[in-house]
């Protein structure tokens, strides 16, 4: 029997692909859903493997483009874009990207976190320590757009998104936040919108196509979800009430956008009433320079969290710092459902419901077959009625109780969830969801899987796998 396994794997690797693509983070519009069938339930390093390729570390997810797969990576502190052959996993080419700096990073983030995007031929990659660069399918550099350095103590993770000929990238940071639109063919700036009211964020843009208008980019940022016209960058409508730091990417369906937002210190009951800046100056501004220096501050909570409050990191709190600190201490976490569309502030008209318990930190929500799902650290998996926000079932994924950074994806009446420790859980969807299998990959996982051609592509810390049923 052992001699038959390599033969079966060889046959799988020779199976012609139908070139179904998965062109960005979480596939079409970042929703994590594929129409594929015949996907495996059980798989691992020695089971249902089509191929396995050792790759350098990186948190970006694989994108599938024709005969190619693209990922980004960091190797000996150098940044790379890799192109792999989709049928065999062979590395076709590897291009180093200039790295003139090493920006500040959270321990759970990395310098190769944003997922590439593709137009079906070319690839577009974004690096925190460089900016944007585009390659053709043969590895030829098409253009580059250096950006930064960025003022984000956690690094960046938002992935680029393509809408027609426009490439969008959201760069939310403690100061100097902006949304950028480039011409995908030339790399020239189409428009740039400054977002001074937004601080650090990591959510990838999603696209809304109004029934009677041009596409809009929805950006989930500090305290607000904002819709921008893709062709001009004009701010069209917005909804308020989000928390102060956004990591998950929203999902959309049937004219509704679901925004999952959690940040430390903003659960119900943790809010504080912070006095206005003018009152704080009277009490604390000893030298009367209109700012509050670190040496003038006596509150131990503020001193402990000083780096997150002194947003421009200049050693003193000004009016903007204090205003956003007040907003942060009054923010509420929640999973929120908004009806999309409108003009101006649509908060009161658009909010359908809000749920405030068992909220995940990083993984994005999943909307699959009329049920909404959330996956929280500790393996807490929740199914929710998307129309009402009512919890249908909440339980732990037994056998996979670790942390989660990867977002769930779904196809073939299966939901796939990857824990940081490398447990791949396969779940039967539905209001009363069930665990079908827990597979041990034996290697940590941060990246979100990709699905196409009845194959499951999973990136671990050290390898990229292609799994499929052997039959």
C-alpha positions as CSV (number, residue, x, y, z in Angstrom):
1,X,0.0,0.0,0.0
2,X,2.9,2.4,0.7
3,X,4.0,2.1,-2.9
4,X,0.6,3.2,-4.1
5,X,0.5,6.5,-2.2
6,X,3.3,8.3,-4.1
7,X,1.7,7.0,-7.4
8,X,-1.7,8.4,-6.4
9,X,-0.1,11.7,-5.4
10,X,1.7,11.8,-8.8
11,X,-1.6,11.2,-10.6
12,X,-3.2,14.1,-8.7
13,X,-0.4,16.4,-9.5
14,X,-0.9,15.6,-13.2
15,X,-4.6,16.3,-13.1
16,X,-5.3,19.2,-15.5
17,X,-6.6,22.3,-13.8
18,X,-9.6,24.2,-15.0
19,X,-7.8,27.5,-14.0
20,X,-10.4,28.7,-11.5
21,X,-8.9,31.7,-9.7
22,X,-8.7,33.0,-6.2
23,X,-7.4,36.5,-6.8
24,X,-7.1,38.2,-3.4
25,X,-7.4,37.8,0.4
26,X,-10.2,35.3,1.1
27,X,-11.2,35.1,-2.6
28,X,-14.1,37.1,-4.3
29,X,-14.7,40.3,-2.3
30,X,-12.9,38.8,0.7
31,X,-16.0,36.7,1.5
32,X,-14.1,33.4,1.9
33,X,-16.7,31.4,0.0
34,X,-16.2,29.2,-3.1
35,X,-18.7,27.1,-5.2
36,X,-16.2,24.2,-5.3
37,X,-17.3,20.6,-4.7
38,X,-15.5,17.4,-3.8
39,X,-13.2,18.9,-1.2
40,X,-11.4,16.7,1.4
41,X,-12.5,16.4,5.0
42,X,-9.4,14.5,6.2
43,X,-5.9,15.7,5.2
44,X,-2.5,16.3,6.7
45,X,1.2,16.0,5.9
46,X,0.7,12.4,4.9
47,X,-2.9,12.3,3.8
48,X,-4.6,13.6,0.6
49,X,-1.5,15.6,-0.3
50,X,-1.2,16.6,-4.0
51,X,2.1,18.4,-3.3
52,X,4.0,20.2,-0.6
53,X,6.6,22.9,-1.1
54,X,8.8,24.4,1.6
55,X,8.6,28.2,1.6
56,X,10.0,31.0,3.8
57,X,7.8,32.3,6.6
58,X,5.1,34.9,6.0
59,X,1.5,35.5,7.0
60,X,0.1,36.4,3.6
61,X,-2.4,33.9,2.0
62,X,-1.9,32.2,-1.3
63,X,-3.6,33.7,-4.4
64,X,-4.3,31.4,-7.4
65,X,-3.9,32.9,-10.9
66,X,-4.0,30.7,-14.0
67,X,-1.1,28.3,-13.7
68,X,0.5,30.3,-10.9
69,X,0.3,30.7,-7.1
70,X,1.6,33.9,-5.5
71,X,2.7,34.4,-1.9
72,X,5.0,36.9,-0.1
73,X,7.6,35.9,2.5
74,X,10.5,37.1,4.6
75,X,13.8,35.2,4.6
76,X,16.8,36.4,6.7
77,X,15.1,39.8,7.1
78,X,14.8,40.1,3.3
79,X,11.4,40.5,1.6
80,X,10.3,38.3,-1.3
81,X,7.5,37.6,-3.7
82,X,7.3,33.9,-4.8
83,X,5.5,32.4,-7.8
84,X,4.8,28.7,-7.6
85,X,3.5,26.3,-10.3
86,X,-0.1,25.4,-9.4
87,X,0.0,21.9,-10.7
88,X,3.3,20.8,-9.1
89,X,4.2,23.3,-6.4
90,X,7.5,24.0,-8.0
91,X,8.9,27.5,-7.4
92,X,8.9,29.2,-10.8
93,X,10.6,32.4,-9.6
94,X,11.4,34.4,-6.5
95,X,11.9,38.2,-6.5
96,X,13.6,40.2,-3.7
97,X,11.9,43.5,-2.8
98,X,14.0,46.3,-1.4
99,X,13.8,46.7,2.3
100,X,15.4,50.0,3.4
101,X,13.8,49.9,6.9
102,X,12.5,47.6,9.6
103,X,9.3,49.1,11.0
104,X,7.9,48.5,14.4
105,X,5.8,45.3,14.6
106,X,3.6,43.4,17.1
107,X,4.9,39.9,17.9
108,X,1.7,38.5,16.2
109,X,2.4,40.4,13.0
110,X,5.1,40.2,10.4
111,X,6.7,42.1,7.6
112,X,5.0,39.9,4.9
113,X,1.4,39.9,6.2
114,X,-0.7,41.6,3.4
115,X,-2.0,39.1,0.8
116,X,-1.2,39.8,-2.9
117,X,-3.9,40.7,-5.4
118,X,-4.1,39.8,-9.1
119,X,-6.0,40.9,-12.2
120,X,-5.9,37.3,-13.5
121,X,-2.5,37.8,-15.1
122,X,-0.3,40.2,-13.1
123,X,0.3,40.3,-9.4
124,X,0.3,43.3,-7.0
125,X,2.0,43.0,-3.6
126,X,2.3,45.4,-0.6
127,X,4.9,45.4,2.1
128,X,4.9,47.4,5.3
129,X,8.7,48.1,4.9
130,X,8.5,49.0,1.2
131,X,5.2,49.9,-0.4
132,X,3.6,48.5,-3.6
133,X,5.1,46.6,-6.4
134,X,3.7,44.8,-9.5
135,X,5.1,41.8,-11.3
136,X,4.1,40.1,-14.6
137,X,3.5,36.4,-14.7
138,X,7.1,35.8,-15.7
139,X,8.5,37.7,-12.8
140,X,9.2,40.9,-14.7
141,X,8.8,44.0,-12.6
142,X,6.0,46.3,-14.1
143,X,6.2,49.2,-11.7
144,X,6.8,50.1,-8.0
145,X,5.4,52.7,-5.6
146,X,7.4,53.1,-2.4
147,X,5.3,54.2,0.6
148,X,6.0,54.9,4.2
149,X,7.6,54.7,6.7
150,X,4.3,54.1,8.6
151,X,3.4,55.1,12.1
152,X,1.8,51.9,13.3
153,X,3.3,50.2,16.3
154,X,1.7,46.9,15.3
155,X,2.7,47.0,11.6
156,X,0.2,46.8,8.7
157,X,-1.9,43.9,7.4
158,X,-4.6,45.3,5.1
159,X,-4.3,43.7,1.7
160,X,-4.6,45.4,-1.7
161,X,-7.8,45.1,-3.7
162,X,-8.5,45.5,-7.4
163,X,-11.6,47.1,-8.9
164,X,-11.4,47.2,-12.7
165,X,-8.2,49.1,-13.5
166,X,-7.9,50.6,-10.0
167,X,-5.7,49.2,-7.2
168,X,-6.8,50.1,-3.7
169,X,-4.7,49.9,-0.5
170,X,-5.8,51.2,2.9
171,X,-3.0,52.4,5.2
172,X,-4.5,53.3,8.6
173,X,-2.0,54.3,11.2
174,X,-1.6,56.4,14.4
175,X,-1.1,59.5,12.3
176,X,-1.2,60.1,8.5
177,X,-3.8,57.4,7.6
178,X,-4.9,57.4,4.0
179,X,-6.7,55.4,1.3
180,X,-4.8,55.2,-2.0
181,X,-5.9,54.3,-5.5
182,X,-3.4,53.6,-8.3
183,X,-3.7,52.8,-12.0
184,X,-3.0,49.0,-12.1
185,X,-1.2,49.3,-15.4
186,X,1.1,52.2,-14.7
187,X,1.3,52.5,-10.9
188,X,0.4,56.2,-11.2
189,X,-1.8,57.7,-8.4
190,X,-5.5,58.1,-9.4
191,X,-6.4,59.7,-6.1
192,X,-5.4,59.7,-2.5
193,X,-7.8,60.4,0.4
194,X,-6.4,61.4,3.8
195,X,-8.0,59.9,6.9
196,X,-6.8,62.0,9.8
197,X,-9.6,60.9,12.1
198,X,-8.6,57.2,11.9
199,X,-5.8,55.5,13.8
200,X,-4.3,52.1,13.4
201,X,-6.3,49.5,11.6
202,X,-5.8,46.3,9.7
203,X,-9.0,45.6,7.8
204,X,-9.0,45.0,4.0
205,X,-11.4,47.0,1.8
206,X,-14.5,45.3,0.5
207,X,-16.5,46.5,-2.5
208,X,-20.1,47.4,-2.6
209,X,-21.9,47.6,-6.0
210,X,-25.0,49.8,-5.6
211,X,-27.9,48.7,-7.8
212,X,-27.9,52.1,-9.5
213,X,-24.4,53.4,-9.3
214,X,-20.7,53.0,-9.5
215,X,-18.7,50.7,-7.1
216,X,-17.8,51.9,-3.6
217,X,-15.0,50.8,-1.4
218,X,-16.0,50.1,2.2
219,X,-13.2,50.7,4.8
220,X,-13.8,49.5,8.4
221,X,-11.7,51.9,10.5
222,X,-11.6,53.5,13.9
223,X,-15.1,54.2,15.0
224,X,-16.5,54.3,11.5
225,X,-17.3,52.2,8.4
226,X,-16.8,54.5,5.4
227,X,-17.9,54.2,1.8
228,X,-15.7,55.9,-0.9
229,X,-16.5,56.1,-4.6
230,X,-13.9,53.9,-6.3
231,X,-13.5,56.2,-9.3
232,X,-13.0,59.5,-7.5
233,X,-12.3,58.8,-3.8
234,X,-15.3,60.9,-2.7
235,X,-16.7,60.0,0.7
236,X,-20.3,58.9,0.0
237,X,-21.8,57.5,3.2
238,X,-20.7,56.2,6.6
239,X,-21.9,54.6,9.8
240,X,-20.5,55.2,13.2
241,X,-20.3,53.1,16.4
242,X,-17.3,50.9,15.7
243,X,-14.6,50.3,18.2
244,X,-11.2,52.0,18.1
245,X,-9.1,49.4,16.3
246,X,-10.3,47.2,13.5
247,X,-8.6,43.9,12.5
248,X,-11.2,41.7,10.8
249,X,-12.5,42.4,7.3
250,X,-16.2,42.9,6.9
251,X,-18.4,40.5,4.8
252,X,-21.4,41.4,2.7
253,X,-24.5,39.7,1.5
254,X,-28.1,40.7,0.4
255,X,-27.4,44.4,0.7
256,X,-26.0,44.1,4.3
257,X,-22.5,44.5,5.6
258,X,-21.5,42.7,8.7
259,X,-18.7,44.4,10.7
260,X,-17.0,42.5,13.5
261,X,-15.0,44.7,15.7
262,X,-13.2,44.1,19.0
263,X,-10.4,46.0,20.7
264,X,-8.9,45.8,24.2
265,X,-10.6,47.8,26.9
266,X,-13.8,48.3,24.9
267,X,-16.1,45.5,26.1
268,X,-19.4,46.6,27.6
269,X,-18.8,48.1,31.1
270,X,-15.2,49.1,30.4
271,X,-16.0,52.6,29.1
272,X,-14.8,55.7,30.9
273,X,-15.9,59.4,30.8
274,X,-12.7,61.3,30.0
275,X,-12.8,65.1,30.5
276,X,-12.3,67.5,27.6
277,X,-8.8,68.5,26.6
278,X,-9.4,72.1,27.9
279,X,-10.1,70.7,31.4
280,X,-7.1,68.4,31.3
281,X,-4.9,71.3,30.4
282,X,-6.0,73.3,33.4
283,X,-5.1,70.4,35.7
284,X,-2.0,69.1,34.0
285,X,-0.3,71.6,31.7
286,X,2.3,73.0,34.2
287,X,4.3,74.9,31.7
288,X,1.2,76.2,29.9
289,X,2.5,75.2,26.4
290,X,-0.9,73.9,25.3
291,X,0.2,70.3,25.6
292,X,0.5,67.6,28.3
293,X,4.0,66.3,28.5
294,X,4.7,62.8,29.8
295,X,6.4,64.3,32.8
296,X,3.2,66.3,33.6
297,X,1.0,63.2,33.5
298,X,0.2,61.5,36.9
299,X,-2.4,59.0,35.8
300,X,-0.7,55.5,36.0
301,X,-3.1,54.0,33.4
302,X,-2.3,56.7,30.8
303,X,1.4,56.4,31.6
304,X,1.3,52.6,31.1
305,X,-0.4,53.0,27.7
306,X,1.4,56.2,26.7
307,X,2.6,54.9,23.3
308,X,-1.0,54.1,22.3
309,X,-2.2,57.6,23.3
310,X,0.7,59.8,22.1
311,X,-0.1,59.0,18.5
312,X,2.6,60.9,16.8
313,X,5.1,59.7,19.4
314,X,6.5,63.1,20.2
315,X,6.5,62.9,24.0
316,X,3.4,65.1,24.6
317,X,-0.4,64.9,24.2
318,X,-2.0,67.5,21.9
319,X,-5.6,68.1,21.2
320,X,-5.8,65.4,18.5
321,X,-4.2,62.8,20.8
322,X,-6.6,63.6,23.6
323,X,-9.7,63.7,21.4
324,X,-9.0,60.2,20.1
325,X,-8.1,59.0,23.6
326,X,-11.6,60.1,24.7
327,X,-13.1,58.4,21.7
328,X,-11.2,55.2,22.5
329,X,-12.3,55.1,26.1
330,X,-15.9,55.5,25.1
331,X,-15.8,52.9,22.3
332,X,-17.9,49.7,22.3
333,X,-17.0,46.4,20.8
334,X,-19.6,44.5,18.7
335,X,-20.6,42.5,15.7
336,X,-22.8,44.9,13.8
337,X,-25.1,44.6,10.8
338,X,-25.7,47.6,8.6
339,X,-27.8,48.0,5.4
340,X,-25.5,49.3,2.7
341,X,-26.0,52.5,0.7
342,X,-27.3,56.0,1.1
343,X,-25.7,59.5,1.5
344,X,-24.0,61.0,4.5
345,X,-24.3,59.7,8.0
346,X,-26.5,56.5,7.7
347,X,-25.9,55.2,11.3
348,X,-29.4,55.5,12.6
349,X,-31.1,54.5,9.4
350,X,-28.8,51.6,8.5
351,X,-28.1,49.8,11.8
352,X,-30.1,46.5,11.9
353,X,-28.6,44.8,15.1
354,X,-25.6,44.6,17.3
355,X,-24.2,41.6,19.2
356,X,-21.6,42.2,21.9
357,X,-20.4,38.8,23.4
358,X,-17.7,36.3,22.5
359,X,-16.2,38.6,19.9
360,X,-13.0,37.4,18.0
361,X,-9.9,39.6,17.9
362,X,-8.5,38.9,14.4
363,X,-10.4,36.3,12.3
364,X,-13.0,37.8,9.9
365,X,-16.6,36.7,10.0
366,X,-18.0,34.2,7.5
367,X,-21.5,34.4,5.8
368,X,-22.3,31.0,4.3
369,X,-25.7,29.6,3.2
370,X,-27.7,32.2,5.2
371,X,-25.8,31.7,8.5
372,X,-23.2,34.0,9.9
373,X,-20.2,32.6,11.8
374,X,-17.5,33.9,14.1
375,X,-14.4,32.2,15.4
376,X,-12.8,33.4,18.6
377,X,-9.5,32.5,20.3
378,X,-9.9,29.4,22.4
379,X,-11.7,27.8,19.6
380,X,-15.1,29.4,20.4
381,X,-17.2,29.0,17.3
382,X,-20.6,30.8,17.0
383,X,-23.4,30.6,14.4
384,X,-25.7,33.6,14.2
385,X,-28.9,34.4,12.4
386,X,-27.8,37.2,10.0
387,X,-31.2,38.7,9.9
388,X,-31.6,39.2,13.7
389,X,-28.2,38.8,15.4
390,X,-29.7,35.9,17.4
391,X,-27.1,33.3,18.5
392,X,-28.0,29.8,17.1
393,X,-25.2,27.8,18.6
394,X,-22.0,28.7,20.5
395,X,-19.4,26.0,21.5
396,X,-15.7,25.2,21.4
397,X,-14.0,23.4,18.6
398,X,-12.8,20.5,20.7
399,X,-9.4,19.4,19.7
400,X,-8.4,22.8,18.5
401,X,-8.7,25.2,21.4
402,X,-5.7,27.5,20.6
403,X,-5.5,31.0,19.2
404,X,-6.7,31.9,15.7
405,X,-5.3,34.4,13.2
406,X,-6.4,32.7,10.0
407,X,-10.0,33.5,8.8
408,X,-12.5,30.8,8.0
409,X,-13.4,29.8,4.4
410,X,-16.2,27.6,3.1
411,X,-17.2,25.4,0.2
412,X,-18.8,22.1,-0.5
413,X,-20.9,22.2,2.7
414,X,-17.7,22.5,4.7
415,X,-16.2,25.3,6.7
416,X,-12.4,25.2,7.2
417,X,-10.7,26.8,10.3
418,X,-7.0,26.8,11.0
419,X,-5.6,27.4,14.5
420,X,-2.3,29.0,15.2
421,X,-0.9,25.7,16.5
422,X,-1.7,24.0,13.1
423,X,-5.0,22.3,13.8
424,X,-7.3,22.3,10.7
425,X,-10.9,21.9,11.8
426,X,-13.5,20.9,9.2
427,X,-17.1,21.9,10.2
428,X,-20.5,21.0,8.8
429,X,-22.3,24.3,8.5
430,X,-25.7,25.2,9.7
431,X,-27.5,26.6,12.7
432,X,-26.5,23.5,14.7
433,X,-23.0,23.2,13.1
434,X,-21.0,20.0,13.8
435,X,-17.3,19.1,13.8
436,X,-16.5,16.7,10.9
437,X,-12.7,16.4,11.5
438,X,-9.7,17.9,13.3
439,X,-6.5,17.5,11.2
440,X,-3.1,18.1,12.6
441,X,-0.7,19.9,10.2
442,X,2.1,19.8,12.7
443,X,3.2,23.4,11.9
444,X,1.9,26.8,13.0
445,X,-0.6,28.6,10.8
446,X,-1.5,32.3,10.4
447,X,-2.5,32.5,6.7
448,X,-6.1,32.0,5.4
449,X,-6.6,29.0,3.0
450,X,-7.5,29.3,-0.6
451,X,-10.0,27.1,-2.5
452,X,-10.2,26.3,-6.2
453,X,-10.5,23.3,-8.6
454,X,-11.6,21.0,-5.8
455,X,-8.3,21.6,-4.0
456,X,-7.5,23.2,-0.7
457,X,-4.3,25.3,-0.5
458,X,-3.0,25.9,3.0
459,X,0.1,27.8,4.0
460,X,1.8,26.9,7.3
461,X,4.9,28.5,8.8
462,X,7.3,26.5,6.7
463,X,5.3,25.1,3.8
464,X,2.6,25.5,1.2
465,X,0.3,22.5,0.8
466,X,-2.1,21.5,-1.9
467,X,-4.7,19.0,-0.6
468,X,-7.4,17.1,-2.6
469,X,-9.4,13.9,-2.4
470,X,-7.4,11.0,-3.9
471,X,-10.4,9.7,-5.8
